[in-house]
Amino acid sequence: MPYRYVRKNTEFEKLCRDLRSARRIAVDTEFVAENSYLPQLCLIQLSLDDQLLVVDPLAVDGVQRFWEALVETDGEVILHAGRGELEFCYRAVRKFPRRIFDVQIAAGMTGHEYPAGYANLVSKLLDEKAGRHETRTDWRRRPLTDRQIEYALDDVRYLPRMRDVLHLKLVEWNREAWLQEEIDRRNAEIVKHYRGTDRWRISGNRSLSRRGLAIVRELWKWREERAARLNR
């Protein structure tokens, strides 16, 4: 299936407009987490109403607009093991998409192993073979090869069809509410993590006085803010 490679700001702006009216949006990302405080987003793959797209976030301005469009759409956002994508989204706009379907969670609720890998689910649910992922690729390097892009697109190519198979089983087993509850629980975990409710609590602080705890908390906040500013 042909795909669109979004590398220009005009193309990116059109994509963000299209996202708001799309019915189904399968999303995956490639990122690098080494040597930085926050992971660096390097590629966004999409299946947008059955059209495949690749977005180069290193080439376009204002990637936050993508996440804004994703939380504003009424379309369903389809993911596989999507915590990473949801963390990018929450860090950018402090919200989540309105409708989320995670095929890994749905598979675990319909008799499949959990957590099931992407290629394994493609094989079991669709009897097809997803390309072997480029695990050693440095996704920051440009230009990306056609082979890298095809491998990356495989991560969204099968998501809509897997969603349909799993949704039928969820309805049959009356477990749609289970899926929503688990997605809500994961979203709440992400919110708690980034609000820092418990992150400043370090080992050995139980013996500290109230004043000592306050000092530890302020030192933690200073360290986190500095690390985020320097991104390391």
BELHU-V384224 format. One record per residue. N is the residue number from 1. RES is the residue in one small letter. NEAR is the number of other C-alpha atoms within 8 Angstrom. D_CENTER is the distance of its C-alpha to the mean C-alpha in whole Angstrom. Layout:
n-><N/N>
res-><RES/RES>
near-><NEAR/NEAR>
d_center-><D_CENTER/D_CENTER>
This chain:
n-><1/2/3/4/5/6/7/8/9/10/11/12/13/14/15/16/17/18/19/20/21/22/23/24/25/26/27/28/29/30/31/32/33/34/35/36/37/38/39/40/41/42/43/44/45/46/47/48/49/50/51/52/53/54/55/56/57/58/59/60/61/62/63/64/65/66/67/68/69/70/71/72/73/74/75/76/77/78/79/80/81/82/83/84/85/86/87/88/89/90/91/92/93/94/95/96/97/98/99/100/101/102/103/104/105/106/107/108/109/110/111/112/113/114/115/116/117/118/119/120/121/122/123/124/125/126/127/128/129/130/131/132/133/134/135/136/137/138/139/140/141/142/143/144/145/146/147/148/149/150/151/152/153/154/155/156/157/158/159/160/161/162/163/164/165/166/167/168/169/170/171/172/173/174/175/176/177/178/179/180/181/182/183/184/185/186/187/188/189/190/191/192/193/194/195/196/197/198/199/200/201/202/203/204/205/206/207/208/209/210/211/212/213/214/215/216/217/218/219/220/221/222/223/224/225/226/227/228/229/230/231/232>
res-><m/p/y/r/y/v/r/k/n/t/e/f/e/k/l/c/r/d/l/r/s/a/r/r/i/a/v/d/t/e/f/v/a/e/n/s/y/l/p/q/l/c/l/i/q/l/s/l/d/d/q/l/l/v/v/d/p/l/a/v/d/g/v/q/r/f/w/e/a/l/v/e/t/d/g/e/v/i/l/h/a/g/r/g/e/l/e/f/c/y/r/a/v/r/k/f/p/r/r/i/f/d/v/q/i/a/a/g/m/t/g/h/e/y/p/a/g/y/a/n/l/v/s/k/l/l/d/e/k/a/g/r/h/e/t/r/t/d/w/r/r/r/p/l/t/d/r/q/i/e/y/a/l/d/d/v/r/y/l/p/r/m/r/d/v/l/h/l/k/l/v/e/w/n/r/e/a/w/l/q/e/e/i/d/r/r/n/a/e/i/v/k/h/y/r/g/t/d/r/w/r/i/s/g/n/r/s/l/s/r/r/g/l/a/i/v/r/e/l/w/k/w/r/e/e/r/a/a/r/l/n/r>
near-><3/4/8/7/8/10/11/8/8/6/9/12/8/8/8/11/9/8/12/12/9/12/9/12/14/13/13/13/10/10/10/11/9/5/5/9/10/8/9/8/11/13/13/13/15/14/15/13/8/5/8/14/13/14/11/12/12/7/7/11/6/6/8/8/8/9/11/9/12/11/10/9/12/10/11/11/13/15/13/10/9/9/7/7/10/10/9/8/12/12/8/8/9/7/7/9/10/9/8/10/11/13/14/13/12/13/13/12/11/10/6/8/7/8/7/11/7/9/10/8/11/14/11/8/8/9/7/7/7/9/7/6/6/8/4/4/5/6/11/6/6/5/4/8/6/6/6/9/10/8/12/12/13/10/12/14/9/9/13/12/8/13/12/8/9/12/10/8/9/13/9/7/7/7/10/9/7/8/12/8/8/9/10/8/8/9/10/8/8/10/9/10/10/8/6/8/8/7/7/10/7/6/5/5/8/5/5/8/6/6/7/8/10/8/8/9/10/8/8/9/9/8/8/8/8/8/10/10/6/7/8/8>
d_center-><23/23/20/20/19/19/20/22/22/24/22/19/20/21/18/17/20/19/16/18/20/18/18/15/12/10/7/6/6/9/10/13/14/18/20/18/18/14/12/13/10/12/11/9/10/11/14/15/18/19/19/17/16/15/14/15/14/17/20/19/20/18/14/14/15/12/10/14/14/11/13/16/16/18/16/14/10/10/7/8/8/4/5/4/1/4/6/6/7/10/11/12/14/14/13/10/11/14/14/11/12/10/13/13/14/16/18/19/20/22/24/22/21/18/16/16/15/14/17/19/18/19/22/23/22/23/25/24/22/19/20/20/17/18/17/20/19/18/16/18/21/22/23/21/23/23/22/19/18/19/17/14/15/15/12/12/16/16/13/16/19/17/16/20/21/19/20/24/24/22/25/28/27/26/23/21/21/20/17/17/18/16/13/15/16/12/12/15/14/12/14/17/16/15/19/20/22/23/22/25/27/28/31/34/34/36/39/38/40/39/39/38/35/34/35/32/30/31/31/27/26/28/26/23/24/25/23/20/23/24/20/21>
